[in-house]
């Protein structure tokens, strides 16, 4: 079956238009169409709203029903008998930028032309090209800060208050950095004015090494530790150092979308394995096995998980290790929430079960110490490093190229890891995170048509929507409609590379009184909302 994405690309090709051209034409016609929107349409992740669909059809000279995939007719560009959207023209006029309506938009590359201000005799002879983004970014998406967030920003610019349940940023919700961390940083600032070694300060790496030993990571020395400007930078670094064009890497679905974005940007192919909601969101081992090919280099786990809040038990981790061992894969384990575990559970690092494999474990202080803005994370190389010697050289090269991570933030790693762990008070009955989780789980699942698996860690929940009850076919539209109607910002499930339009993520960092207001508005919204 031909999809909207297939037909959109076919029509764009016929008109010689690229994604950025559609964005520019939309801007000329005062149509709100961002680069992220177009990228999603082209990649097949979403389909546009009706007004955007008709704009695209008019721009591409095709029938809207054909573009949507409802018509089985073959592609034929229709004549433009109506007023066409304005497109930049290549016509040069002395002293001005030329634009015109064209019935053959896209038949020549679009350029803006300007007058050479220094030479009136050469007016119009100097053409300025529009600089377009690299094609490497065509399929790179990061919807945690994507189109819905862009709309929220526009609303805020107009003075609208938006309640943000979309991002795990503790500070705006009243979570404060431990006093001793702030004090120690202030005392060391004058010593942090220069670069540190590329891998990080000795004191920081020594503290991380000791923490890794407590977590039972095997064969770790201080030279196996790299600090970064948050874990995000290190994920990008690792993907760039490992993946060649066409290499495959297994990434969970749902995922934290940075993993998919970085793998794609590096030229690799993100292959998503299913985490099973019916099994407490644990990875489906057989689905992982089915998706391994001779191009698969590595697998990724996110434990504790974002966006589901799942915490993987030892038996699940052992099965993943066995699979990686069988197929000679690297294991990347994102453990940024390893100190945010509730209900008396224990976090186990998968690397502790795999001394014969090469593992890279990521963690940091952004969440556990409420200092997301300080940008301090790290990665630890462990296990059989001999099989990854050349890859490690690549990691070192990229680490050296970015010089070093934030030195003032590095200076407090030792204090943060080995001082009073104030986050523990939030995670037990009576603590803020624990009580907010208890409230949001019960309140949302009390709404008819909403179900959820109770999270065991982090501060996210990934509820399921009854799409038949609410007639939901596009979860981005659901998120936009909720935002515009109730001024509540969430992230739709497709933003986490979840294929069905039946989930969304909420952050339960706000205080309970704020969560009550939010849930009340969501409940009211769903009492009348029907999509389509």
Wavefront OBJ file of the C-alpha trace (Angstrom):
o trace
v 0.000 0.000 0.000
v 1.331 3.431 -0.957
v 1.573 5.704 2.078
v 1.284 9.453 2.489
v 5.060 9.576 2.986
v 5.679 7.721 -0.291
v 3.391 10.019 -2.247
v 4.747 13.160 -0.623
v 8.286 12.204 -1.641
v 7.111 11.297 -5.154
v 5.394 14.659 -5.606
v 8.360 16.559 -4.146
v 10.677 14.769 -6.558
v 8.432 15.587 -9.510
v 8.436 19.277 -8.566
v 12.170 19.281 -7.720
v 11.439 20.497 -4.195
v 13.312 19.636 -1.022
v 12.003 19.713 2.523
v 13.394 23.154 3.243
v 11.733 24.498 0.079
v 8.324 23.555 1.491
v 9.184 25.375 4.716
v 10.150 28.519 2.796
v 7.010 28.427 0.633
v 4.903 28.003 3.763
v 6.558 31.021 5.365
v 5.860 33.099 2.241
v 2.180 32.211 2.625
v 1.991 32.682 6.407
v 1.464 28.958 6.930
v 2.973 27.520 10.106
v 5.096 24.636 8.887
v 8.376 23.925 10.644
v 11.340 21.865 9.541
v 10.546 19.220 12.148
v 6.984 18.887 10.832
v 8.127 18.290 7.258
v 10.788 15.833 8.383
v 8.137 13.845 10.235
v 5.860 13.785 7.192
v 8.667 12.628 4.893
v 9.838 9.932 7.305
v 6.292 8.613 7.701
v 6.046 9.262 11.440
v 2.960 11.488 11.168
v 0.477 12.833 8.646
v -0.488 16.511 8.554
v -3.637 18.213 9.723
v -6.249 18.845 7.050
v -5.238 22.474 6.448
v -1.562 21.549 6.052
v -2.507 18.623 3.803
v -4.319 20.947 1.408
v -1.475 23.454 1.492
v 0.976 20.697 0.528
v -1.338 19.434 -2.198
v -1.676 22.928 -3.686
v 2.056 23.519 -3.481
v 2.862 20.200 -5.157
v 0.027 20.426 -7.734
v -1.584 17.162 -6.675
v -4.960 16.113 -5.359
v -5.203 16.042 -1.560
v -6.930 12.640 -1.532
v -4.201 11.196 -3.737
v -1.505 12.664 -1.492
v -3.123 11.206 1.608
v -3.211 7.781 -0.024
v -6.998 7.557 -0.332
v -6.865 7.530 -4.134
v -5.353 4.652 -6.106
v -4.667 6.789 -9.184
v -1.132 7.057 -10.505
v 0.754 10.283 -9.977
v -0.043 13.125 -12.360
v 0.662 16.736 -11.542
v -2.571 18.695 -11.932
v -2.798 22.062 -13.555
v -2.755 24.940 -11.146
v -6.104 26.568 -11.876
v -6.434 28.173 -8.473
v -4.359 30.824 -6.803
v -1.100 29.101 -5.988
v 0.935 29.583 -2.842
v 3.729 32.047 -3.369
v 7.160 30.593 -4.002
v 10.506 32.339 -4.257
v 11.309 33.125 -7.870
v 14.611 33.094 -9.697
v 13.580 36.228 -11.616
v 16.114 38.993 -11.025
v 15.011 42.585 -10.698
v 17.248 45.568 -10.248
v 17.397 46.694 -6.653
v 14.891 44.212 -5.199
v 14.195 40.619 -4.388
v 12.023 39.103 -7.098
v 9.051 36.865 -6.284
v 6.247 35.617 -8.449
v 3.529 32.980 -8.571
v 4.517 30.114 -10.793
v 2.528 27.225 -12.163
v 5.755 25.242 -12.392
v 7.135 25.743 -8.911
v 10.278 23.789 -8.246
v 11.319 23.314 -11.869
v 14.464 25.292 -11.081
v 16.382 25.507 -7.815
v 14.974 28.269 -5.635
v 17.311 31.163 -4.928
v 16.897 34.600 -3.465
v 18.630 37.359 -5.393
v 19.937 40.610 -3.995
v 21.368 43.795 -5.395
v 25.079 44.288 -4.947
v 24.950 47.321 -2.684
v 28.505 48.284 -3.576
v 28.015 48.339 -7.335
v 24.757 49.655 -8.782
v 26.025 48.904 -12.281
v 25.936 45.215 -11.355
v 22.525 45.335 -9.703
v 20.920 41.911 -9.677
v 24.044 40.157 -10.934
v 25.015 38.702 -7.567
v 22.818 35.769 -6.513
v 22.762 34.678 -2.891
v 22.088 30.989 -2.357
v 19.862 29.847 0.479
v 21.986 27.665 2.728
v 20.201 24.433 3.500
v 20.744 21.991 6.307
v 22.802 18.891 5.658
v 20.911 15.951 4.205
v 22.331 13.953 7.132
v 19.635 15.632 9.238
v 16.716 14.662 6.998
v 15.630 11.752 9.191
v 16.912 13.058 12.521
v 14.084 13.825 14.950
v 13.987 14.944 18.571
v 10.361 15.587 19.420
v 10.914 16.004 23.154
v 11.722 19.531 21.956
v 9.876 19.253 18.632
v 6.828 20.776 16.871
v 4.472 20.625 19.863
v 7.060 22.365 22.029
v 7.559 24.967 19.307
v 3.827 25.709 19.385
v 3.967 26.000 23.187
v 6.791 28.529 22.836
v 4.690 30.584 20.410
v 1.802 30.526 22.877
v 4.073 31.695 25.688
v 5.351 34.525 23.505
v 1.728 35.669 23.257
v 1.457 35.668 27.054
v -0.242 32.284 27.554
v 0.789 30.270 30.609
v 1.613 26.674 29.659
v 1.881 23.882 32.235
v 4.878 21.834 31.131
v 4.723 18.103 31.751
v 7.069 17.390 28.856
v 10.656 17.419 30.081
v 12.581 16.058 33.062
v 14.045 19.335 34.281
v 13.844 19.355 38.105
v 14.803 22.976 38.878
v 11.634 24.747 37.597
v 9.557 22.550 39.913
v 11.356 23.575 43.091
v 13.960 20.814 43.365
v 17.190 22.363 44.597
v 20.817 21.329 44.328
v 22.248 20.074 47.657
v 23.831 22.966 49.562
v 27.197 21.251 49.922
v 27.457 20.850 46.141
v 26.868 24.565 45.586
v 29.297 25.460 48.373
v 32.056 23.206 47.065
v 31.698 24.561 43.541
v 31.871 28.156 44.764
v 35.075 27.383 46.666
v 36.725 25.823 43.615
v 35.661 28.202 40.842
v 38.981 30.043 40.757
v 40.711 26.702 40.161
v 38.403 25.837 37.244
v 39.208 28.619 34.812
v 41.368 26.521 32.508
v 40.833 23.346 30.527
v 40.929 20.016 32.294
v 42.364 16.855 30.720
v 40.051 15.765 27.903
v 38.706 12.796 29.840
v 38.123 14.881 32.954
v 39.607 15.954 36.268
v 41.438 13.250 38.185
v 39.292 13.832 41.289
v 36.069 13.427 39.303
v 37.205 10.297 37.479
v 38.541 8.745 40.687
v 35.157 9.246 42.362
v 33.366 7.768 39.335
v 35.758 4.809 39.297
v 35.007 4.106 42.956
v 31.279 4.379 42.287
v 31.690 1.937 39.381
v 33.416 -0.516 41.692
v 30.458 -0.379 44.077
v 28.192 -1.077 41.085
v 30.482 -4.066 40.315
v 31.532 -2.960 36.848
v 34.437 -5.239 35.880
v 37.935 -4.264 34.743
v 37.558 -0.491 35.181
v 40.536 1.821 35.640
v 40.642 5.592 35.822
v 41.639 5.735 32.134
v 38.325 4.066 31.213
v 36.245 7.022 32.416
v 35.200 10.030 30.330
v 33.305 13.030 31.638
v 30.939 14.899 29.350
v 28.648 17.895 29.105
v 25.803 15.663 30.182
v 25.256 12.117 28.972
v 23.800 13.485 25.722
v 27.187 14.646 24.444
v 28.740 11.268 25.208
v 25.988 9.332 23.426
v 26.615 11.407 20.309
v 30.360 10.882 20.659
v 30.005 7.099 21.004
v 27.702 6.754 18.009
v 29.970 8.902 15.833
v 33.035 6.868 16.775
v 31.367 3.494 16.126
v 28.931 3.570 13.232
v 29.659 3.478 9.516
v 26.950 4.071 6.923
v 24.452 1.229 7.079
v 25.642 -0.225 10.389
v 22.742 -1.240 12.609
v 22.192 -0.750 16.315
v 19.306 -2.119 18.395
v 17.487 0.619 20.317
v 14.366 0.171 22.459
v 10.905 1.302 21.449
v 9.846 3.421 23.207
v 13.256 5.042 23.540
v 14.846 8.242 24.674
v 14.906 9.732 21.155
v 18.430 11.113 21.394
v 19.721 7.569 20.903
v 17.908 7.151 17.588
v 18.822 10.670 16.492
v 22.539 10.238 17.223
v 22.707 6.815 15.566
v 20.999 8.208 12.468
v 23.200 11.297 12.366
v 26.286 9.063 12.537
v 25.106 7.235 9.404
v 23.835 4.166 11.215
v 20.421 2.552 11.157
v 18.439 2.495 14.390
v 16.542 -0.802 14.569
v 13.883 -0.629 17.261
v 13.055 -3.607 19.438
v 9.829 -3.678 21.411
v 9.557 -3.134 25.129
v 6.428 -5.035 26.146
v 3.832 -3.097 28.110
v 2.148 -6.351 29.141
v 5.422 -7.409 30.794
v 5.998 -4.212 32.791
v 7.734 -2.612 29.793
v 10.636 -5.088 29.862
v 12.499 -5.665 26.567
v 11.051 -8.394 24.357
v 14.096 -10.656 24.032
v 12.709 -12.618 21.093
v 11.944 -9.421 19.213
v 15.533 -8.331 19.825
v 16.770 -11.660 18.501
v 14.660 -11.423 15.331
v 16.065 -8.007 14.512
v 19.762 -8.866 14.726
v 21.486 -9.052 11.327
v 25.067 -9.304 10.132
v 25.142 -5.472 10.166
v 24.225 -5.208 13.868
v 27.103 -3.831 15.937
v 25.547 -3.063 19.301
v 22.444 -2.900 21.429
v 21.184 -0.161 23.731
v 19.236 -0.472 26.952
v 17.844 2.405 29.004
v 17.600 1.236 32.611
v 15.868 2.732 34.542
v 13.808 3.533 31.510
v 12.762 6.834 30.054
v 9.873 7.197 29.122
v 8.260 4.238 30.932
v 9.885 4.336 34.375
v 10.576 0.588 34.170
v 13.400 -0.992 36.168
v 14.841 -4.193 34.711
v 15.376 -7.168 37.040
v 18.511 -9.299 36.968
v 16.909 -12.142 35.019
v 15.960 -9.812 32.147
v 19.414 -8.242 32.110
v 21.020 -11.682 32.033
v 18.994 -12.659 28.956
v 20.159 -9.491 27.201
v 23.775 -10.281 28.101
v 23.369 -13.822 26.760
v 21.985 -12.448 23.493
v 24.817 -9.929 23.143
v 27.352 -12.656 23.873
v 25.813 -14.975 21.276
v 25.997 -12.315 18.561
v 29.202 -10.525 19.664
v 27.556 -7.166 20.306
v 28.627 -4.112 22.287
v 26.237 -3.168 25.098
v 25.437 0.510 25.696
v 23.576 1.052 28.958
v 21.994 4.428 29.736
v 21.711 4.520 33.541
v 21.233 8.229 34.247
v 18.337 7.404 36.622
v 20.123 4.638 38.552
v 19.859 6.574 41.833
v 16.144 7.363 41.404
v 14.668 3.962 42.272
v 11.605 3.451 44.488
v 9.717 0.703 46.332
v 12.843 -0.807 47.880
v 14.075 -2.006 44.490
v 17.750 -2.223 43.567
v 19.294 -1.056 40.322
v 21.711 -3.523 38.718
v 24.216 -2.384 36.103
v 24.139 -4.768 33.159
v 27.915 -4.435 32.760
v 28.344 -6.211 36.107
v 26.924 -9.340 34.436
v 29.138 -9.141 31.344
v 32.860 -9.227 32.211
v 33.679 -10.888 28.866
v 31.810 -8.326 26.727
v 32.633 -4.717 25.938
v 30.175 -2.430 27.696
v 29.746 1.332 27.899
v 27.750 2.576 30.892
v 26.382 6.136 31.071
v 25.360 8.098 34.147
v 25.598 11.581 35.644
v 24.333 14.066 38.202
v 21.653 15.926 36.214
v 18.723 13.999 37.684
v 19.949 12.540 40.977
v 21.344 15.872 42.168
v 18.864 18.130 40.371
v 21.593 19.965 38.424
v 20.532 19.413 34.813
v 21.847 22.854 33.892
v 25.352 22.120 35.186
v 25.808 19.560 32.365
v 27.879 16.840 33.996
v 27.690 13.224 32.917
v 30.112 10.381 32.360
v 30.640 7.077 30.629
v 32.581 4.062 31.852
v 34.218 1.509 29.550
v 34.296 -1.951 31.093
v 34.723 -5.639 30.413
v 36.673 -6.931 27.423
v 38.322 -3.763 26.147
v 40.802 -5.692 23.997
v 38.124 -6.383 21.370
v 37.334 -2.651 21.139
v 40.849 -1.225 21.065
v 40.424 0.594 17.756
v 36.969 1.872 18.722
v 38.378 3.240 21.979
v 40.994 5.136 19.960
v 38.123 6.735 18.057
v 36.434 7.695 21.327
v 39.672 9.269 22.556
v 40.062 11.224 19.327
v 36.576 12.718 19.532
v 37.000 13.385 23.239
v 40.209 15.296 22.532
v 38.552 17.284 19.748
v 35.964 18.762 22.108
v 38.824 19.638 24.540
v 37.022 18.900 27.816
v 33.689 19.012 29.582
v 32.457 21.690 31.991
v 35.256 21.994 34.565
v 33.304 23.679 37.424
v 30.715 20.894 37.196
v 33.450 18.246 37.222
v 34.810 19.768 40.417
v 31.742 18.699 42.430
v 31.473 15.081 41.245
v 33.369 13.775 44.256
v 31.209 15.728 46.709
v 28.002 14.744 44.934
v 28.728 11.016 44.738
v 30.123 10.606 48.230
v 28.308 13.285 50.212
v 24.805 13.151 51.651
v 22.443 11.647 49.056
v 19.501 13.979 49.654
v 17.647 12.488 46.689
v 16.930 9.411 48.812
v 14.500 11.437 50.909
v 12.395 12.108 47.803
v 12.032 8.411 46.938
v 10.405 6.954 50.055
v 6.829 7.276 51.349
v 6.322 10.908 52.297
v 8.980 12.084 49.835
v 8.022 14.363 46.956
v 8.846 12.125 44.006
v 7.296 9.057 45.637
v 4.055 10.827 46.585
v 3.767 12.576 43.225
v 4.172 9.245 41.473
v 1.475 7.710 43.671
v -0.889 10.562 42.867
v -0.335 10.757 39.106
v -0.642 7.000 38.641
v -3.980 6.753 40.435
v -5.393 10.010 39.085
v -4.637 9.287 35.429
v -5.734 5.656 35.525
v -9.024 6.759 37.113
v -9.845 8.580 33.862
v -11.971 6.348 31.590
v -9.888 5.316 28.586
v -6.470 5.729 30.262
v -4.359 2.845 31.573
v -0.738 2.728 32.699
v 2.018 0.568 34.130
v 3.141 2.037 37.443
v 6.715 3.347 37.126
v 9.342 2.044 39.543
v 12.054 4.622 38.895
v 12.862 8.048 37.418
v 10.010 10.590 37.189
v 8.067 9.669 34.061
v 4.963 7.670 33.228
v 3.878 6.455 29.778
v 0.072 6.097 29.866
v -1.925 4.334 27.177
v -4.940 5.959 25.505
v -7.924 4.000 24.228
v -7.613 5.166 20.624
v -10.952 3.630 19.643
v -12.794 5.468 22.391
v -11.263 8.815 21.410
v -10.885 8.062 17.682
v -7.194 8.997 17.817
v -5.179 8.320 14.669
v -2.485 10.981 15.108
v -0.895 11.346 18.534
v 0.938 14.556 17.637
v -2.429 16.122 16.827
v -3.723 14.851 20.175
v -0.833 16.567 21.969
v -1.344 19.787 19.981
v -5.088 19.801 20.629
v -4.537 19.296 24.367
v -1.973 22.093 24.371
v -4.164 24.539 22.501
v -7.330 23.705 24.441
v -6.036 23.190 27.992
v -2.565 24.795 27.881
v -0.908 21.543 29.008
v 2.277 20.364 27.299
v 2.995 16.633 27.036
v 5.056 14.555 24.591
v 3.228 12.184 22.270
v 4.336 8.552 22.175
v 5.633 8.788 18.612
v 8.210 11.256 19.937
v 9.820 8.232 21.607
v 9.766 6.125 18.441
v 6.637 4.275 19.516
v 4.788 3.269 16.357
v 1.170 3.368 17.507
v -0.656 6.655 18.295
v -1.800 5.337 21.671
v 0.633 6.640 24.315
v 1.978 9.856 25.763
v 4.574 10.705 28.386
v 3.985 12.829 31.458
v 6.580 14.131 33.889
v 5.468 14.011 37.524
v 7.957 16.542 38.888
v 5.347 19.269 39.654
v 3.908 19.400 43.157
v 0.699 17.480 43.785
v -1.514 20.578 43.714
v -0.204 21.373 40.223
v -0.617 17.759 39.110
v -4.218 17.859 40.382
v -4.917 20.877 38.213
v -3.298 19.195 35.207
v -5.138 15.896 35.625
v -8.426 17.738 36.080
v -7.912 19.521 32.782
v -6.861 16.324 30.991
v -9.925 14.528 32.360
v -12.214 17.320 31.202
v -10.539 17.388 27.787
v -11.030 13.653 27.300
v -14.676 13.888 28.336
v -15.467 15.518 24.991
v -12.415 14.994 22.779
v -12.821 12.918 19.649
v -10.282 13.203 16.866
v -11.254 13.503 13.235
l 1 2 3 4 5 6 7 8 9 10 11 12 13 14 15 16 17 18 19 20 21 22 23 24 25 26 27 28 29 30 31 32 33 34 35 36 37 38 39 40 41 42 43 44 45 46 47 48 49 50 51 52 53 54 55 56 57 58 59 60 61 62 63 64 65 66 67 68 69 70 71 72 73 74 75 76 77 78 79 80 81 82 83 84 85 86 87 88 89 90 91 92 93 94 95 96 97 98 99 100 101 102 103 104 105 106 107 108 109 110 111 112 113 114 115 116 117 118 119 120 121 122 123 124 125 126 127 128 129 130 131 132 133 134 135 136 137 138 139 140 141 142 143 144 145 146 147 148 149 150 151 152 153 154 155 156 157 158 159 160 161 162 163 164 165 166 167 168 169 170 171 172 173 174 175 176 177 178 179 180 181 182 183 184 185 186 187 188 189 190 191 192 193 194 195 196 197 198 199 200 201 202 203 204 205 206 207 208 209 210 211 212 213 214 215 216 217 218 219 220 221 222 223 224 225 226 227 228 229 230 231 232 233 234 235 236 237 238 239 240 241 242 243 244 245 246 247 248 249 250 251 252 253 254 255 256 257 258 259 260 261 262 263 264 265 266 267 268 269 270 271 272 273 274 275 276 277 278 279 280 281 282 283 284 285 286 287 288 289 290 291 292 293 294 295 296 297 298 299 300 301 302 303 304 305 306 307 308 309 310 311 312 313 314 315 316 317 318 319 320 321 322 323 324 325 326 327 328 329 330 331 332 333 334 335 336 337 338 339 340 341 342 343 344 345 346 347 348 349 350 351 352 353 354 355 356 357 358 359 360 361 362 363 364 365 366 367 368 369 370 371 372 373 374 375 376 377 378 379 380 381 382 383 384 385 386 387 388 389 390 391 392 393 394 395 396 397 398 399 400 401 402 403 404 405 406 407 408 409 410 411 412 413 414 415 416 417 418 419 420 421 422 423 424 425 426 427 428 429 430 431 432 433 434 435 436 437 438 439 440 441 442 443 444 445 446 447 448 449 450 451 452 453 454 455 456 457 458 459 460 461 462 463 464 465 466 467 468 469 470 471 472 473 474 475 476 477 478 479 480 481 482 483 484 485 486 487 488 489 490 491 492 493 494 495 496 497 498 499 500 501 502 503 504 505 506 507 508 509 510 511 512 513 514 515 516 517 518 519 520 521 522 523 524 525 526 527 528 529 530 531 532
